[in-house]
């Protein structure tokens, strides 16, 4: 395989991993066995309203991610979720560090705009 094919494979894998995660969330929501340790971690602030608000915020984030182009979404997920270094993402995707930073800034800006739009609609 050529270097370009390998980079394309890594990029496609990152996007597919995000899609699989999102799809799995809709099919079977994550479950956690309840224990007193978890209850202590949650604290008394985890009211049903708080849980619903958090779920709604996560749904809004996924909606915003779905509206991004593949490269911007992949960069945002790799850097912010997977905590991959910007230089490594640039190398994986075959783009410059500057381009990664531009995609990252664009993705964050889109998330902020989406959130503001959702708040305005409430």
Protein Blocks (a to p, Z undefined) as FASTA:
>chain_A
ZZklmmmmmmmmmmmmmmmmmmmmmmmccdddddfklmmmnommlcfklmmmmmmmmmmm
mmmmmmpcfklmmmmmmmmmnopafklmmmmnopafklmmmmmmmmmmmmmmmmmmmmmm
ZZ
